[in-house]
Amino acid sequence: MKRKGAWVIRKAETIHTCSSSILSQDHRQLKAKKVGRTIKHLIEAQPDIKVKAIMAEVKDRHSYTIRYKKAWHGKQKAMAEVYGDWEDSYALLPRLMGAMEESNPGTVFVPVYNNVYTEDQVRVQDKLMFHRLFWAFKPCIDGFGFCIPVIQVDGTFLTGKYKGCLLIATGVDGNRRIFPLAFALVEGENSLSWAWFFDQLHEHVTQREDITIISDRHAGIRNAVGG
């Protein structure tokens, strides 16, 4: 009150008209870890859920519209909690291969690891880094003997944290149906990786010379087979 030079507390007898726009904005205390806990049940039911669906779920549960980036990070944390993180998954590869060999006698696994070096190019003892992996199941190896001499090969890019490529070789059985033969995880679809894949395929699966290869004529494939 200007005349008295003092503040006076009064009550406004009106309808509350504050909009919910304040709540519709992101909140700095609503961190990605909290988002991950919120959507964990969604990840368990649908691992490939879209980020926008996560944003909608968080808004419905907490009345805040989080940023796309925070929703994405929340999904990664939920994925790690449900399925384990990327580092742990790659570290489990040797155990996975051992278990599959024990369950499928005769199955072929060919892992390749690289040495690990420090910034000063000093090798780190007792530590290796995953590079490539080739595998072919025993029933597929045996079954190729009853397939026509045709192999189809292709590769697809991995979309996870660690980039790479999945190479696949399939055959054709007597009923002209696709018959899986071998798989490989490699660093990329290039001449070196394809040549290594064909070497493993020939040594462990096909062992025949009169084979026709069907491909998309990727440069790496052409260089690997010399055509």
JOQUI-V636944 format. One record per residue. N is the residue number from 1. D_CENTER is the distance of its C-alpha to the mean C-alpha in whole Angstrom. Layout:
# JOQUI-V636944
n=N d_center=D_CENTER
n=N d_center=D_CENTER
This chain:
# JOQUI-V636944
n=1 d_center=66
n=2 d_center=67
n=3 d_center=71
n=4 d_center=70
n=5 d_center=68
n=6 d_center=65
n=7 d_center=62
n=8 d_center=63
n=9 d_center=60
n=10 d_center=61
n=11 d_center=59
n=12 d_center=58
n=13 d_center=59
n=14 d_center=56
n=15 d_center=53
n=16 d_center=50
n=17 d_center=48
n=18 d_center=45
n=19 d_center=42
n=20 d_center=39
n=21 d_center=37
n=22 d_center=37
n=23 d_center=35
n=24 d_center=33
n=25 d_center=31
n=26 d_center=29
n=27 d_center=30
n=28 d_center=29
n=29 d_center=29
n=30 d_center=27
n=31 d_center=24
n=32 d_center=20
n=33 d_center=20
n=34 d_center=23
n=35 d_center=21
n=36 d_center=18
n=37 d_center=21
n=38 d_center=22
n=39 d_center=19
n=40 d_center=18
n=41 d_center=20
n=42 d_center=18
n=43 d_center=14
n=44 d_center=16
n=45 d_center=17
n=46 d_center=15
n=47 d_center=11
n=48 d_center=11
n=49 d_center=14
n=50 d_center=15
n=51 d_center=16
n=52 d_center=19
n=53 d_center=20
n=54 d_center=19
n=55 d_center=22
n=56 d_center=24
n=57 d_center=23
n=58 d_center=24
n=59 d_center=27
n=60 d_center=29
n=61 d_center=28
n=62 d_center=29
n=63 d_center=31
n=64 d_center=29
n=65 d_center=27
n=66 d_center=25
n=67 d_center=23
n=68 d_center=20
n=69 d_center=18
n=70 d_center=19
n=71 d_center=18
n=72 d_center=14
n=73 d_center=15
n=74 d_center=16
n=75 d_center=13
n=76 d_center=11
n=77 d_center=14
n=78 d_center=14
n=79 d_center=11
n=80 d_center=12
n=81 d_center=15
n=82 d_center=14
n=83 d_center=11
n=84 d_center=12
n=85 d_center=10
n=86 d_center=8
n=87 d_center=12
n=88 d_center=13
n=89 d_center=10
n=90 d_center=11
n=91 d_center=14
n=92 d_center=15
n=93 d_center=14
n=94 d_center=18
n=95 d_center=19
n=96 d_center=16
n=97 d_center=18
n=98 d_center=21
n=99 d_center=21
n=100 d_center=20
n=101 d_center=23
n=102 d_center=25
n=103 d_center=25
n=104 d_center=25
n=105 d_center=28
n=106 d_center=28
n=107 d_center=24
n=108 d_center=23
n=109 d_center=20
n=110 d_center=21
n=111 d_center=19
n=112 d_center=19
n=113 d_center=19
n=114 d_center=21
n=115 d_center=23
n=116 d_center=23
n=117 d_center=26
n=118 d_center=27
n=119 d_center=28
n=120 d_center=31
n=121 d_center=30
n=122 d_center=31
n=123 d_center=29
n=124 d_center=27
n=125 d_center=28
n=126 d_center=27
n=127 d_center=23
n=128 d_center=21
n=129 d_center=18
n=130 d_center=15
n=131 d_center=16
n=132 d_center=15
n=133 d_center=15
n=134 d_center=17
n=135 d_center=18
n=136 d_center=21
n=137 d_center=22
n=138 d_center=26
n=139 d_center=27
n=140 d_center=25
n=141 d_center=27
n=142 d_center=30
n=143 d_center=29
n=144 d_center=29
n=145 d_center=33
n=146 d_center=34
n=147 d_center=32
n=148 d_center=33
n=149 d_center=33
n=150 d_center=30
n=151 d_center=26
n=152 d_center=24
n=153 d_center=21
n=154 d_center=18
n=155 d_center=15
n=156 d_center=12
n=157 d_center=10
n=158 d_center=6
n=159 d_center=5
n=160 d_center=3
n=161 d_center=6
n=162 d_center=7
n=163 d_center=8
n=164 d_center=10
n=165 d_center=10
n=166 d_center=11
n=167 d_center=15
n=168 d_center=16
n=169 d_center=20
n=170 d_center=22
n=171 d_center=26
n=172 d_center=28
n=173 d_center=31
n=174 d_center=34
n=175 d_center=34
n=176 d_center=31
n=177 d_center=28
n=178 d_center=25
n=179 d_center=24
n=180 d_center=21
n=181 d_center=22
n=182 d_center=19
n=183 d_center=16
n=184 d_center=14
n=185 d_center=12
n=186 d_center=13
n=187 d_center=13
n=188 d_center=14
n=189 d_center=16
n=190 d_center=20
n=191 d_center=23
n=192 d_center=23
n=193 d_center=19
n=194 d_center=21
n=195 d_center=24
n=196 d_center=22
n=197 d_center=21
n=198 d_center=24
n=199 d_center=26
n=200 d_center=24
n=201 d_center=24
n=202 d_center=28
n=203 d_center=28
n=204 d_center=27
n=205 d_center=27
n=206 d_center=29
n=207 d_center=32
n=208 d_center=34
n=209 d_center=35
n=210 d_center=36
n=211 d_center=32
n=212 d_center=32
n=213 d_center=28
n=214 d_center=27
n=215 d_center=24
n=216 d_center=24
n=217 d_center=26
n=218 d_center=23
n=219 d_center=25
n=220 d_center=23
n=221 d_center=24
n=222 d_center=28
n=223 d_center=28
n=224 d_center=27
n=225 d_center=29
n=226 d_center=32
n=227 d_center=32
